[in-house]
Structure formats: structure tokens, C-alpha cells
Amino acid sequence: MLNWLNGAWQWVTGLPNSAAQWVTGLLSAVYTYFSNWITSVWNGAVTLYNDTVGFINAVENWAASWFTILWHVVQIEIPNLVAWVAQLYNDAVNYAKMVLSWAASEVNKLYVWVSALIDYVYQWAIDNIFNPLFNVLTSAWKWIASKGEFMYILLTHPDLLAMFLGTYLLSVWLVLARKFAPVFVRWLMHVMLSMTDVVGTILEDILTAIL
């Protein structure tokens, strides 16, 4: 009996404690739940912030790297390329000018050589072909103009031609006779003295024929 009463008393006196413990447990559970939720939300927000900041930093780094590349290209590479192209263009222009100058010099040398050769050939032809031929033709024309009529008369009158040739041959013979007359006369006199009879007969025949 005492045990039952004791148990009932403990139940009655322990009821507030149980209620307090339940309420305390409920509050603790609610607090723990909200605390965990708030912690989760906070951690999510922090993670989102960190991810956002990381993404922004990555974008900034990417943009900065591309800006650095673009700046390097615009400020260094493009001017270097422009300078290289300009130098290449200047070298090509200077080389083309040098080649054109050399070609012009060679063409001028060839022109001078050809001109000198043409002048030489022209002058040679004038001196050795044209002038002699012109002189021959001029002399022939002068001779024809001065002697042509006389030659025509000789060719059309054989007697005059014979007389002219005879006169010419006689003049030549006289020149030769004058040159060789002393020797011939001495030889003739020697022969005539040694052949008086024969020479006398020949002279007699000549005189008879003439008379």
C-alpha cells in the first residue's frame, strides 16, 4: 500500500518535471531545428557569396587576362607588325628601285653600245662603200659626159678608132723608142755593119714598095 502511494506521489510530483522536460525538449528541438536551418541558410549564403565572388574574380581575371592580351596586341604586336610591314615595303621599294636603276643602266649601256655600233657601221659603209661607189659612179658619169660622145664616134667609125689606137700605140712606141733607142741603134748598127748586103736589099725592097 505504501509502495503504491509512494508511486502515485512520485507520479503526481513528477508530472510537472516531465512536462517541463517535454517543453524543454520541444523548445530545444525547435531551437536546434531553426538553428540548423539558419546555419544551413547562412552557410548556403556564404557559399553563394563565395561562389559569386569567385565567379566575379574569375570573370575579372579572365577579362584582365584578355585585356592584357589585347593591350599587348594593340600596343606592341600591331605596331611591331605595322613596322615590319613598313620595313618590308620599304625594302621591296628600295630593291625595286635598285633593280630598275640597274636595268635602266644596262639598257642605257646597251643603247650606247648599239648606237656606237650603228654609227661605226654607218660610217664604215659611208667611207668604204658609199663614197667609193659614189666616186666611181661620179667619175664614170663625168667620163661618160666628157668622153662618151667621143667613144660613141669611135665605136660607130672604125676608121677613126683605128687611127686613134694607132696614134696611141705610136706614142707608146715613141716613148719606148726614146727610152731604148741608144741600145737599139747600137745593136742595129752592129747588125747592119755585119749584114750590109742583106740590109741593103731589105732597104731597097722597102723603098721600092713605098714608091
PEMO-V339811 format. One line per field, one symbol per residue. psi: psi as a letter, one per 20 degrees, with the letter a starting at -180 (. if undefined). burial: b if it has 16 or more other C-alpha atoms within 10 Angstrom, else e. A space follows every 10 residues. Layout:
psi=???
burial=???
//
This chain:
psi=ghhggggggh gghighgggg hggggggggg ggghghgggg gggggggggg gggggggggg ggggghgggg gggghggghg gggggggggg gggggggggg ggghgggggg gggggggggg gghghghigg gggggghggg gggghhiggg hggghinhgh gghghggghg hghhghghgj ggghgggghg ghhilggghg gghggghghg .
burial=eeeeeeeeee eeeeeeeeee eeeeeeeeee eeeeeeeeee eeeeeeeeee eeeeeeeeee eeeeeeeeee eeeeeeeeee eeeeeeeeee eeeeeeeeee eeeeeeeeee eeeeeeeeee eeeeeeeeee eeeeeeeeee eeeeeeeeee eeebeeeeee beeeeeeeee eeeeeeeeee eeeeeeeeee eeeeeeeeee eeeeeeeeee e
//
